[in-house]
Amino acid sequence: MALRASVPDEVDVVIVGAGITGASCFWHLASAGRGLRVACFEMHHKLHGSTARSAAAFRHQFAAEVHIHMSLASGRFYRSFPERFGGEPVLRENGYAFVYTGAEAFAQACARAERQRALGVPELEVWTGAAAVRERLPMVEHPALAGATFCRHDGFLLPDVITHTLFEHGLRVGGCLRQWAPVREIVRAGGRVWGVRVACEDGEREVRAPVVINAAGPWANAVSQLAGVQIPLTPVKRYLYFTTQIPGRQVRHFPLLVFDLEPYCRPEADALMCGWDRRPPKPPGWDRFPPPAVEAQALDSDSIEPGYGLGIEEYGYEVLAALAEYMPWLAEQAGLEHATAGYYEVTPDDKAIIDWDPRLPGLLHATGFSGHGVMHAPATGMMVRALVLDEPPPFDPAALALAPLLENRPRPDPETVII
């Protein structure tokens, strides 16, 4: 795949951002059979942002109905990936276990499980009591276990393979991907989107397009401001830590484990990838519009800030110690070997924005996934295709609408299972 592609003068759709969300929108539109001319512009290289830094988890176990439906649709897409595109499976179905030590929290999880089953989540199990949890999760040794929920069709993904493949197949049907080509302006004319102004190695170019899709992840608010508008989205840095190899524990067969909706871990070869959505804290005002000001240039995924490295008194060992409360053997058998970071782009209710901007016709946002962008990328592409082609939406538009957030009004059916 060529890194440089000619810049067209006019297309039907421009996508800003070449992570997994942009890739899904690119493929779903380019392959729609409607002859759409689709161009994607990325300021760095594809996969530069949060996609490649994700824990890449996949689950059906959500509270919000729209998220459950998006997971069901995305799961079908990911399981069909080898047949559809060739190559290896991209979803490793090790399962996903939510473990609880508190009776009230477990009761709430049981109620969610009933709803998830009613909406079609397959083979969702509820394990009640310490003995049932220990029988199925022998690696967990906490003295007070209330229960757990488990879906064996959950697991984790290969986001780099998915993103490369979707772009490759989108290019085969005529799409244009231009990397190292930042969009400098979303051009307006006649009260609507006219196109974009793009910086290329030979100077700036204007590309006519009646539709611009903002799929820039943590940079999506900065992209919105190129059109003179803001959206209720705040980038929040999140860290992942990788343990040393743990021989003899067969950790590569572990499910993704979440303890009391706090620390979590999953296999990474014979080590564990660990995380905890606790720090850094979200900035004041993140749950209101307009959001706190963030300089796009300050978003540096490559930096490990002081206090978040591998030192014994830094956050990584706090995460490891929290996990060791549930798996005490970790304290003796594992240290930390590597840390990485990326950004969640969070919205006031932790649900995505997949909607036309009511202030500027032609501007469509596909962002704000609050940590769920990789798992819901196929569903996002389906929704974007429906909006662009004026087809029946596959998911509840009200649940993903932008307008209520601009007015600081709640959207229906909030998400409560955030890790």
N, C-alpha and C positions, 0 to 999 in steps of 0.2 A: 504494500500500500504506500503510495507516494506521500511524503510529508508535505510537499507543496502541490497545490492544485490551483488552476486558474480561478480567478475571482469573477463570477458572472456579473453582468450588468443588472440583470433582473431575474428574480425567482418568485415562487409563490409563497414560500415560508422560509424565514431565517430562524435558526435556533442558536441561542447564545449559551455556550457551555458544552464541553465534550466529556463530561463524566457519564455515569451509567444512565442517569435520567435523560440527558441529551441524546445518548445513543439509542435509547428505547424510543423516544419521540422521533428521531431520525429514521429508524427502521420502520416503525409503524406507519409513518406518513409516506416515506418513499416507496414502500411496498404495497400501498393501499390499492393500487390498480387504477388510480384516478389521474395518472399523468402529472402528479404534483412535482414541481421543481423545488427541491429542498436543499438548503445550504446550512451548514453548521460552522460557526466561527468560535475559536478557542484562543484565549490570550497566551496560553502556554502550549503544552502538548496534551493530547487526550490522556485522561487518567491522572492529570497533575494534582487535582484537588482531593476531596474527601473520599471518593470512591475507593481508591487503592489503599486508604488508611482505615477502612471500616473494619469492624469486627465481623462483618458479612453474615450476620445472623439472619435466620429465616424462621418465622413462627406464624401460626394461626391464632395463638392465644392472646387476643386483644380484648379490650372492653368495648370499644366503639364498633358498631355494626359495620360502618363503612370500611374500617381497617380489616375486619374479618373477611368481608367480601373481596377486598383488594388482595388479601393473602391467598384466598382460594383461587382467584384468577391468576395471580402471579405464580402460585405453586404449580398449577396445570401447565403454564408456559415453561417454567424452568424444568419440569420433569420431561417435557416434550423436546427439550433443547437438542439432544443428540439426534433424534429422528428428524427434526426440522432443519437443523444446520449442519449436522455431522459432528464428529469429535466426541470428546469425553462428556460424561455427566457433569453438570455444573452445580447440582444440589446434592450435598452429602446428608442423607437423612439419618443422622445419629440420634435425633430426637431432641426435645427441649423440655427440661424439668424445672418447674417452679416449686421450690421447697419452702415450707412455712413452719415456724416454730410457735406462732401465736394462733390461738383458736379463732379469734375474730377475723384475722386476715385470711385464714384458711377457709372459713365459712364464706367470705366474700369471693374467694377463688372458686369455690364449689358453685356458687351462683353464676359466676361468669362462665364456668364450664358448661352448665346447663344451657346457657344462651348460645355458646359457641357450637355445641352439638345441634341445637335447634336450627342454626343457620347453615349447617352442613359440614362442620369441621369433622374430618374422618378420624376414627380410632383414637379419640381423646379419652384418657384414663384419669381417674381420680383415686389416689391411694390415701386411705385414711388411717392415721395412727403411725406411731414410730416403727412398729414391726413391719408394716406394709412398705414403708419408705426404705427401711434398711434392707429388706429382701430384694428390692429392685435396684437400689442405689447403695451397694455395699461400701462405696468409697465415702459415704456420708456417715459421720459418727457423732453428731450432735446429741447431747443427752435429752433434749426436749423437742421432739418432732411432732407437730400436729398433723401433717399430711403434705401431699404434693399433687400437682397436676402434671400430666405428661402427654405429649403427642409425638408419636414416632415419625410422623411425616414432617416434623420440623427439623431444623439442623442449621447448616451454614453453606455459603455459596462461594463461587469462584468469580468475583466481580471483574477481575481483569480479563479473564477469558470471555465473559459475557459481553463486556463493553467492546473489546476488539472485534468479536464476531458480529455484533449488531451493526457496527460501523462498516465492517467489510461487506456484509450483505446489503446494507443500504447503498453503498457505493456501486455495487453491481447493478442495481436497478436505476442508477442515474443520479444519486445524491452527490453533493459536493461537501467535502470536509476540508476546512482550511485551518491548520494549526499555526501558532505563533502569529495570530492575526486578531488582535484585540479590537472589539467594537468600541469606538470612541463616542458615538452618539446614536441614539435612536431618533431618527429624523421624523418630524411631524409635518403634516400639511393638511389643510382643510379640516382641522380638528380630529385627525386620526393618524395612525402610523402610516408613514410614507415608505420607510426603509431604514437602512443603517449606513453609518459611515465607519469604514473599517481601515485600520492601519496595516499596511502590507510592507514588504521589504522595498518596494518601488514607490512608496508614497501612499497617501490615503485615497480610498476609493469609496464611492457611494453605490450601494446596491439597493435597487428598488424592490420592495416586498410589502404586500399589504398586511402580512401577519408576521409578528416577531414573537418568538417563544422564549421566555426568560427561564432557563434551566441552569442557572449559574450557582446553585447551592448556596454556600455561605456568602458568596459575592452577589447574590440575587438582589439585595437591596441597592447595592452600588449600581447594578445594571438598570434597575428601575429608575434610579435617579438620572441615568443618561437620557431618559424620556421625560424628566421633570416631575416624576412622582416618586413617592415612597411606599413601601409595603411593610406590614407588621411582622418583621423578621429580625432576629438577632443571632449572630454567630457566637457560639459558645465552644471553647476548646475542650476537647476530651482526650484523655490519655489511655493507651493500652500498654500493658506490661506482659512480657513473655518470660516464663520461668526457664530455668535450666532443664535439661533432659531429666526425666523421672523414670529410670529403668525399673522394670518389675511391676509397675502399676497399670500397664495397658491403657494409658490415658487416651490413646488415639481412638479408643472405643467409647469414651465417655460421651454422654449427651452434653449439650450446653446446659449448664447448671446455674440457676438464679436463686439466691438465698434471701428470703424475706424482701423481695423486690429491691435489693441493695447490691452487694457485690456479685459478680458473675464470672464464669470462666468457661472455656471450651477447649477442645484439643487443638493443638498445632503441632503435627507430627507426634513426637514423644514428649512434648512439653505442653504447657497450658498457656493460653492467652487469657489475660485477666483484665477486668475493668470494673469501674464503680462510678455511676453518674452522680457524684457528690461534689467534686471539685475539678476545676475552679468553679466558684458559685456563679450563677447567672447574674448579670449586672442589674442594678435597680432599674425598674421600668421596662423590663423585657416583656412583660405581659400586658402592655398597653400600646396604643398607637397615638402618636408616632413613637417608634422604638428609640432606645438610646443610640446616640451617634457613635459609629464605629468607622474608622478609616480603613478602607479596603486594603490599602498598602500595608496596614499593620497585621493583616492575617497571615501569619507565617507558620505553616504546618510543620516545617522542618526544624523549628527551634523547640528545645525542651527547656522550659522555663525553670528558674531556680526553685527548688523544692519539689520538682516533679521528675527527677532523675532516678538513678539506681542506688543512691546513698541509703544507708540503713535507717536514717531518720526522715527520708523523703516519702512522698505520697505512694510510690510503688510498694514500699514495704507496709504501709498502712493498708493498702488493698490486699496484699498477701496475708497479712495478719487477720484481716476480717474474714477472708476465705478459710483460714486455718481454724477459726472458731467452729466451723462446720465440718472441716476435714483436718483434724489435728495433725495427721501425718505430714501435711505440707510443711509445717514448721521445721521439721528435721530433714525432709527429703528434697526440698526445693529452695533455690534462691532465684534471684532475678538476673536475667542475661541481657535484656534489650527493652527499650521503651520507644514508643512511637506516639504520634499525636495527629489529630485531625479536628475538624469542626462539625458539630451539629449546627443546622440552621433551624432555630426553634421559633415557633409561633406561640401566641398567647394560650392556645389550648392544645398544643402538641399534635396538631393535625395539619396535614399538608394544605397548601393553596394550589388548587388546579382549577383555574377560572380566568375568564376574560377580565381585564381591568375595566371597571365601570367608568373610569375617568378618561380613558384613552382607547377608543375602538381600534382593534387590531393588535393590542398588546395582551398576550396570554402568559400567565404565570404558571410554572410547574415546579414548585419549590416548597420549602418549609417543612420538610419531612420529619424533622425532630429526631433524627437517628434511624428512620425507617426507609430511607431513600433507596438503598440497594435492594431490600426485600420487595419493595413495591414498585420497582422500576417498570416491569411489564404492565402492571395495572395502570400506571401513569401514562405510558404510551397509548394504551387503549382509550383512556379518557381524553387525552389530547387529540387523538385522531377523531373521536366523536365530536369534540367541540369544533375542530377546524373544518370538518366535512359536514357539520350540522346533522349528525346521526344521533339516534337515541343514546343517551349517556349510559354507560355500563354500571355506574355507581351513582349514589345520591348526590346530585350537584350541590344541594344545600349544605351538606356536611363538609364540602371542600371549597365553599364560596369565599370570596374575598370581601365583599361589601360589609358583612356584619363586623368583621375585624377592624375595618376602617372607622367604624362608628363605635368601637369598643362594646359591641353587643355579643353575647355568647352565641356560638353555633350549636346546633343540636348534637346530642350524644357525645359528650366529651370523652377523651381518652384518659384512662387512669393507670394503665399498665405501661409505665415508661421506665426503661433501664438504660 
